[in-house]
Every structure is written in structure tokens, then in C-alpha cells.
Amino acid sequence: MDLKQLEYFVRVAELGSFTRASGVLNIAQPALSRQVRQLEVELRQNLLLRNGRGVTTTEAGKMLLEHGRGILHQVSRAHEDLGRVGGALAGRVAVGLPPSIGRILAVPLTRAFRKRLPNASLSISEGLTLNMQEWLMTGRLDIALLYNPPASPDIEVRPLMDEGLFLISRSEHEQVKASITLRQISMLPLVIPSRPNAIRMAVETRMAALGCKPMISLEIDGVAAILDLVADGAGHAILPRYALAMASNPNTFTVRSISNPQLSSQLVLATASGRTTTLTQQAMSQLLAEVTLQTLSPSRAKTARPARPDPKDIAA
């Protein structure tokens, strides 16, 4: 049995589609279909039922899928064990990062990875929480940092930190208060991601509890684009402080804390449940947690200038 054909079959069966699997495996769909068909001929079994919506596994396919996952995992472990004979872990690890912190973490994470796992290879992708959650389940990612992921039996999470959210505005000449209430924010035009973005859902849920709702000026999902629009005067944004690393000139923004109530997002380290992780992936999970906490700790954060206190507040 050819291991490459087995890997192709497992990925097609997990994704339920030759089209999706060809994208993940980076192989042309006709070639992928041909390899899987050759496996079926060799085993003299129909493994997949093909239909217009994708594929499903036959009884034989389900049996081979269960065995195939174990076989491929054992092969991966064998590669790792052989690498450890030379004193190092090996293998490939695919990591997903949110756009708001990807730019901040990419360099320190890569440096730490090369130092601690020099014989392994690293792939970093950026994506929104729901997209990366799907990529974990389909095997495109091994580990991901997610904000407020919805509960799912397919995902295991390890909370890392609660990250405060702030009102990001274009700097103006007049003095403004250093903090603002969520009810006051409801009267300001917002440039905000579309549903079901974690920040968008947190803002709407908390405002609904206060009996108000956000005034949406523009919906856009790119953090850098949101900041560009805020700098252009299109409205205000609600983001973590670290998102300002995406801005070309962070000093053009004013940052105000949000009160009554405070807003925050929980950052978690996520993996696919039920999928055995390799030793290299386990080491990478620990490394990712360490680098994230070290890099994003408040004492090390570099932010735009805070709002200047209003003289009336000082007098009070």
C-alpha cells in the first residue's frame, strides 16, 4: 500500500471533497482522483461514494480511514523518533494566528522556533477565528490562536489570556477623556468587522444588555483596512491595543479605555480534539504559548499615545 495514496485518501475522506483536498494537499484534482482510484483498484474495494456535493465513505472506506489515520500517525512518529536520534525533533507544524497579532508574533515566534526546533519546519497562516477553527478540523492547521471560539466538541482549547479592547480613534487637537463608557460608544460611528467576528459579537452582546446597539458606519474584516479607515475619518474602531502594530503610523491614533462595562476577548490556544498530536506539535504548542504571553504581556506592549486627560477630570 502506497503511503502517499493512503494520505490522499484520508484527506479526501476527512474533507468530503476532492476539490477541498486538492487545495489543502496542493495537488491537481485529476491527479488526486487518479491516485485514490489506484488505491481502490489495488485493494479491490470501493472506498468513496462520489456525488455532486462531494464524497462519502463506504463501509470499507470507513474502516480504511480509521486504520489510515493510525498508520500515518505512526509514520510521522517514526520520522520524529529518527530525528530524535540526532538529538532534535523534526516534522512540519502548521500554526494559525489572528490578523490583529500575527504581525507582532510572527518574528519572535519564528526566531524561537528556529532556536528550539531547528530540524522542524514551520508554516504560519493568518485567518479569522471561524475560518481557523475549520482549518483545524480539516487538518490544514495543527495549532491556532483563536479569540472567543464558539464551543465545539471538535476543538480543544487552552485559555492563555484575556485581552482588553479599546476605542481607537483618529487623533484630534482637542483634549478628550482618557476613558469612555460603552453607552457613549453606541452614539459613535464604528468601523467594525462583520458577524460573526468575536469583537463584533462581544460589542453587540454587551450593548444589548445596556439596551442600546452599535452605530455601524462600515463593516470590514481586515484590521489594517479598519485602521486606515479610522485614520481617514470614517469612524472609530474597537480593537486590542496590539492591533495598532498593523498601522503605518500608530501615533496618528488615540486610544481610550472602555468602561461600564469593560470589554475583553479571550485568547486561547486551540487544537483539533480526537487527533493525536506529534511530539513536535506538542513542543510547538508550548512554545507558542510562551512566546504569546511574553510578547503580549501589558508591560511589554507598545501602543499609540493614550488620550490626553481632560482638565475638568483632573480638577475633579
Residue pairs with C-beta under 8 A, 6 or more apart in sequence:
1 39
1 42
1 43
2 38
2 39
2 42
3 71
3 72
3 75
4 35
5 35
5 36
5 38
5 39
6 39
6 64
6 68
6 71
6 72
7 25
7 68
7 72
8 21
8 25
8 27
8 32
8 35
8 36
8 39
9 36
9 39
9 47
9 48
9 61
9 64
9 65
9 68
10 65
10 68
10 69
10 72
11 21
11 24
11 25
11 139
12 18
12 21
12 32
12 36
12 48
12 55
13 47
13 48
13 55
13 57
13 61
13 65
14 21
14 65
14 138
14 139
15 21
15 24
15 138
16 54
16 55
16 56
17 54
17 55
18 29
18 32
18 33
18 36
18 54
18 55
19 29
19 54
20 138
21 32
22 28
22 29
22 32
24 138
24 139
24 140
25 32
36 47
36 48
39 47
40 46
40 47
40 48
43 60
43 64
45 58
45 60
45 61
45 64
46 58
46 60
46 61
47 57
47 58
47 60
47 61
47 64
48 55
48 56
48 57
48 58
48 61
49 55
49 56
49 57
49 58
57 65
73 276
73 278
76 91
76 278
77 278
77 279
79 90
79 91
80 89
80 90
80 91
80 278
80 279
80 280
82 90
83 89
83 90
83 91
83 119
84 90
84 279
86 119
88 117
88 118
88 119
88 120
89 117
89 119
89 120
89 279
89 280
89 283
90 119
90 120
90 280
91 120
91 121
91 278
91 280
91 281
92 120
92 121
92 122
92 123
93 117
93 120
93 121
93 122
93 123
93 142
93 143
93 280
93 281
93 284
94 123
94 125
94 140
94 141
94 142
94 143
95 109
95 122
95 123
95 124
95 125
95 141
95 142
95 143
95 144
95 284
95 288
96 124
96 125
96 126
96 127
96 132
96 135
96 136
96 141
96 143
96 144
96 145
96 146
97 105
97 106
97 124
97 125
97 126
97 144
97 145
98 126
98 127
98 128
98 129
98 132
98 145
98 146
98 147
99 126
99 127
99 128
99 222
99 223
99 224
99 246
100 223
100 239
100 240
100 242
100 243
100 246
101 145
101 240
101 242
101 243
101 245
101 292
101 296
102 124
102 126
103 245
103 246
104 242
104 245
104 295
104 296
105 145
105 291
105 292
105 295
105 296
106 124
108 291
108 294
108 295
109 124
109 287
109 288
109 291
110 122
110 124
112 287
112 290
112 291
113 120
113 122
113 284
113 287
116 283
116 287
117 280
117 283
117 284
117 287
120 280
120 284
122 284
125 132
125 135
125 140
125 141
127 135
127 144
128 193
128 197
128 221
129 146
129 147
129 148
129 149
129 197
129 198
130 150
130 196
132 141
132 144
132 146
132 270
133 144
133 146
133 149
133 150
133 152
133 155
133 270
135 141
135 144
136 142
136 143
136 144
136 154
136 155
136 270
136 271
136 272
137 154
137 155
137 272
139 272
139 275
142 271
142 277
142 281
142 284
143 269
143 270
143 271
143 281
143 284
143 285
143 288
144 269
144 270
144 271
145 160
145 267
145 268
145 269
145 270
145 288
145 292
146 157
146 267
146 268
146 270
147 163
147 198
147 199
147 265
147 266
147 267
147 268
148 198
148 201
148 202
148 265
148 266
149 155
149 157
149 198
149 268
149 270
150 196
153 273
154 272
154 273
154 274
155 270
155 271
155 272
155 273
156 270
156 271
156 272
156 273
157 268
157 269
157 270
158 268
158 269
158 270
158 285
158 289
159 266
159 267
159 268
160 267
160 268
160 269
160 289
160 292
160 293
161 266
161 267
161 292
161 293
161 296
162 264
162 265
162 266
162 267
163 240
163 242
163 264
163 265
163 266
163 267
163 296
164 240
164 241
164 257
164 258
164 262
164 263
164 264
165 199
165 202
165 238
165 239
165 240
165 258
165 263
165 264
165 265
166 238
166 239
166 240
166 241
166 255
166 256
166 257
166 258
167 180
167 185
167 188
167 236
167 237
167 238
167 255
167 256
167 257
167 258
168 227
168 230
168 236
168 237
168 238
168 239
168 243
168 244
168 253
168 254
168 255
168 304
169 176
169 230
169 236
169 237
169 253
169 254
169 256
170 230
170 231
170 232
170 233
170 252
170 253
170 254
171 251
171 252
171 253
171 254
171 305
172 254
175 307
175 308
175 309
175 310
175 311
176 254
176 256
176 307
176 308
176 310
177 256
177 307
177 309
177 310
177 313
178 256
178 257
178 306
178 307
178 308
178 309
178 310
178 313
179 256
179 257
179 258
179 259
180 256
180 257
180 258
180 259
181 258
181 259
181 260
182 206
182 207
182 210
182 258
182 259
182 260
182 261
182 263
183 207
183 210
183 212
183 260
185 207
185 214
185 236
185 238
185 258
186 207
186 210
186 212
186 213
186 214
186 215
187 215
188 215
188 235
188 236
189 215
189 216
189 217
189 234
189 235
189 236
190 203
190 214
190 215
190 216
190 217
190 235
190 236
190 237
190 238
191 217
191 218
191 220
191 226
191 229
191 230
191 234
191 235
191 236
191 237
192 199
192 200
192 203
192 214
192 216
192 218
192 219
192 220
192 226
192 237
192 238
193 199
193 200
193 219
193 220
193 221
193 226
194 200
194 219
194 220
194 221
195 201
197 221
198 265
199 238
199 239
199 265
202 263
202 264
202 265
203 214
203 238
203 263
204 213
204 214
206 261
206 263
207 213
207 214
217 234
217 235
218 229
218 234
218 235
220 226
220 229
223 239
223 243
223 246
224 246
224 247
226 237
226 239
227 237
227 239
227 243
227 244
227 246
227 247
227 253
229 235
230 236
230 237
230 253
231 247
231 249
231 252
231 253
237 243
238 258
238 263
240 265
241 255
241 301
241 303
241 304
242 296
242 301
244 250
244 253
244 255
244 303
244 304
245 302
247 253
247 304
250 302
250 303
250 304
251 304
251 305
252 304
253 304
253 305
254 304
254 305
254 306
254 307
255 303
255 304
255 305
255 306
255 307
256 306
256 307
267 292
267 296
269 285
269 288
269 289
269 292
271 277
271 281
271 285
277 285
294 300
